[in-house]
């Protein structure tokens, strides 16, 4: 027969360890404290690696000969919107 106090203490200990363990693994390196600019930059690069860029047209193969019919119209609209005077 197991005592309820022992089970409760074990459950409490397991839950506390489960709560604080992810915080210990999520700690980021203190790159701000590094004096050298290049060493600080390499620390940030190691801590936060750059994300891979997506290709501009992921689903369309350029060798297929497909030409987007709305591409030219979107470029004209963007150029017109860029010249709108806001707050004149």
C-alpha positions, 0 to 999 in steps of 0.5 A, a space after each residue: 500500500 502506497 501512502 498518499 503523501 508520498 504519491 503527492 510529493 512525487 507528483 509535485 516534484 515531477 510537475 515542478 521539474 517538468 515546468 522548469 526543464 524547458 526553460 533551462 533548454 530555451 536559454 539563449 546565449 548572452 551575445 550582448 555581453 561580447 565586446 568584439 563586434 565580429 565575435 558578437 556577430 558570429 554568436 548571433 549567427 550561431 544562435 539564430 541561423 538564417 532561414 532558407 529562402 524560398 524560390 520566387 515561383 516554387 510550383 512553376 518550372 521556368 523550362 515549362 514555358 508558362 507565362 503568368 498573364 497577370 504579372 505585367 498588370 501587377 507590375 503596372 499597378 505597383 508602379 502607379 501605387 508607388 507614385 501616389 502622394 500620401 499626405 500632400 
